[in-house]
Amino acid sequence: MTNFEPQYPQQSQGYPPPQQPGYQQSGYPQQPYGPPQPGYQQPGYGPPYGQPRPTNTMAILALIFAFVFAPLGVVFGFIARGQIARTHEEGNGLALAGIIVGLVFTAILVLYIIFAIIFIGAAVDTVNDIEFDFPTPT
């Protein structure tokens, strides 16, 4: 007999195959027999290996709107960070970048408006100070 595989007695159907000795380490919990049930997960753990967590949509919108309409990017960034804290989704860095870029662009926009008002005011004041001497026809 040249078969080196261990011979097991016949098992009745419905039982798992016997475990080989020496593979179980003491102190560690055994995995349950069979595939995991879909939709069920042990509490306190992240998603199973190989399944990435979804990225928060508001975080993506925060970064996009930080360049398009900066104040809205700031608002979306703060909303996204609150949602991420509750749902543990990905995208915290995107939301933070949306807040920072949105604040910088908003500050630049406010400074631009202030300088435009000052420039227009100075131009109007200069035009009012000019005396026009129209030559009279002779």
C-alpha positions in Angstrom: 0.0 0.0 0.0 1.7 3.2 -1.2 -0.9 5.7 -0.3 0.4 8.1 2.2 -2.8 10.0 2.9 -4.4 9.3 6.3 -7.3 7.0 6.2 -10.5 8.1 8.0 -13.4 6.0 8.9 -16.6 6.7 6.9 -18.5 9.7 8.2 -22.2 10.0 7.9 -23.3 12.9 5.7 -24.0 16.3 7.4 -20.9 16.4 9.6 -17.7 18.3 8.8 -14.6 16.3 7.9 -12.4 15.6 10.9 -9.7 18.1 11.9 -6.1 17.1 11.7 -4.4 17.4 15.1 -1.8 20.2 15.6 -3.4 22.9 13.6 -5.5 24.6 16.3 -3.5 27.0 18.5 -4.7 27.4 22.0 -6.0 30.8 23.1 -7.3 31.8 19.7 -11.0 31.5 18.8 -11.8 29.0 16.0 -13.5 30.3 12.8 -17.0 29.0 12.5 -17.6 26.2 10.1 -18.8 27.2 6.7 -18.9 30.4 4.7 -19.8 33.6 6.5 -23.4 34.7 6.3 -23.9 37.6 3.8 -24.8 40.9 5.4 -23.6 39.9 8.9 -20.4 41.2 10.4 -19.0 41.1 13.9 -19.5 44.5 15.6 -16.5 46.7 16.1 -14.6 45.6 13.0 -14.1 47.3 9.7 -15.2 45.9 6.4 -13.9 42.4 5.5 -10.5 42.2 3.8 -10.6 43.1 0.1 -13.8 45.2 0.4 -12.8 48.9 0.7 -15.0 51.3 2.6 -16.9 53.7 0.3 -15.7 57.3 0.0 -18.1 60.0 1.4 -19.9 61.8 -1.5 -20.0 65.1 0.3 -16.2 64.9 0.8 -15.7 64.6 -3.0 -18.2 67.4 -3.6 -16.4 69.6 -1.0 -13.1 69.4 -3.0 -14.8 70.0 -6.3 -16.8 73.0 -5.1 -13.7 74.4 -3.3 -12.5 75.2 -6.8 -15.9 76.1 -8.4 -17.6 78.0 -5.7 -15.3 78.2 -2.6 -17.8 79.0 0.2 -20.0 76.0 -0.8 -16.8 73.8 -0.7 -16.2 74.9 2.9 -19.8 74.1 3.9 -19.7 70.7 2.2 -16.4 69.9 3.9 -17.7 70.5 7.4 -20.9 68.4 6.6 -18.7 65.6 5.2 -16.5 65.5 8.2 -19.5 65.1 10.5 -20.9 62.3 8.3 -17.5 60.6 8.2 -17.3 60.7 12.0 -20.7 58.9 12.2 -20.4 56.4 9.4 -16.6 55.7 9.3 -16.4 56.2 5.6 -13.3 57.2 3.7 -12.7 60.7 2.5 -11.6 62.6 5.6 -8.6 64.0 3.8 -10.8 65.1 0.8 -13.1 66.9 3.2 -10.2 68.6 5.0 -8.7 69.6 1.6 -12.0 71.0 0.5 -12.2 73.1 3.7 -8.7 74.4 3.4 -8.8 75.2 -0.3 -12.3 76.7 0.1 -11.2 79.0 2.9 -8.1 80.1 0.9 -10.1 80.8 -2.2 -12.9 82.5 -0.2 -10.2 84.8 1.5 -8.8 85.6 -2.0 -12.3 86.4 -3.3 -13.1 88.7 -0.3 -9.8 90.5 -0.8 -10.5 90.9 -4.5 -13.9 92.4 -3.7 -12.5 94.8 -1.2 -9.8 96.0 -3.6 -12.3 96.3 -6.4 -14.6 98.5 -4.2 -11.6 100.6 -3.2 -10.5 100.9 -6.9 -13.9 101.8 -8.1 -14.4 104.4 -5.3 -11.0 106.0 -6.1 -11.9 106.1 -9.8 -15.2 107.7 -9.1 -13.7 110.3 -6.8 -11.0 111.1 -9.4 -13.6 111.6 -12.1 -15.6 113.9 -9.8 -12.5 116.0 -9.1 -11.8 116.7 -12.8 -13.1 120.0 -14.0 -14.0 120.0 -17.6 -13.3 123.2 -19.5 -15.1 123.0 -22.8 -13.9 125.5 -25.3 -16.6 127.8 -26.5 -17.0 128.1 -30.2 -16.1 131.4 -31.7 
